[in-house]
Amino acid sequence: MREILDAKDALLKWTRGEPMDDKDIAAILNKPDIIDRNMMINLARKYGMIYLEEFMSATTNEEKIAILDELLKKVDIENQGKK
């Protein structure tokens, strides 16, 4: 139960554009199913619709994790550019 709450908190940070640490990223990657369609649409609007298409067509958690990992890398690169 705590893992789900941590993942939801991290996801909320992400959607608000707040800084995320490694713990937040790990929480999201450990619970990819917490991201629903509406949440992914919001993220895709910000980072690219290709992520939505890929995420929605993913059939396994491993595929979802790979897509989220790529998206989080993009976010990390953007955050480093702001420093």
N, C-alpha and C positions, 0 to 999 in steps of 0.2 A: 504494500500500500504506500509506503514512504517513497518508493521509487517512482510511482505514478505521480505523486504530488510534486516531487523534485522535478520531474520531466515537465509537468504543466507549468511550474514556476519558471523554468528555463525557457519554455516556449513563449510564455508571456513576455519575458525580457526581450527575446528575439523579435517578436512582433512589434514591440515598442521601440526597438532600436537601441536598447540599453546594452552596455558592455556585458559580454559573457565571458566566463572563464572556462578552463578545461573541464571543470566539474559540471557546468551547465551543458556543455557540448556532449559530454559522455552521457548525461541524463537523457538528453533527446535521442541520441543514437541507441541507447539501451531500450527505449520504449517508442519505436517509430509509429506504432498504431495510435498514439494519442493525437497525432496530426490528422484532423479530419479534412474533408474536401474544402470547406470554406476557409480554413486556416491556410491550406496549401495555395488556394487561389490568391489570398492576400499576399503571401510570400512571393508567389509567381509574378504578381503585378510589380513587385519591387525589384525582383532579381531576374525575371525572364520566364515566359510562359512554357518554355521547353521543360522546365523543372516540374511544372504541373502535369504536363502530358506524360512525362516519364514516370512520375510518382503514381499517377492514377492507373497507369498500365502495368505497374510492378505487381507481380503475383506472389512474391515471397518477401519476408522481412529482410532478407539479405539484399535484395534489389532495392528496397526502400532505404535501407541503411546506406548503400552505396550512393544513391541519389542525394540523400541528406548530407552525406559526407562531402560531396562535391559542392553542394550549395553552401555549407558552412565554411568551406575553404574560401569560397568567393567572398563571403561576409568577412572573414578574417583578413583577407587582403584589403578589402575596402576600409576596415577599421584601422589597419596599420597605416594606410594612406592619410588618415585623419590626424594621426599623432604628430 
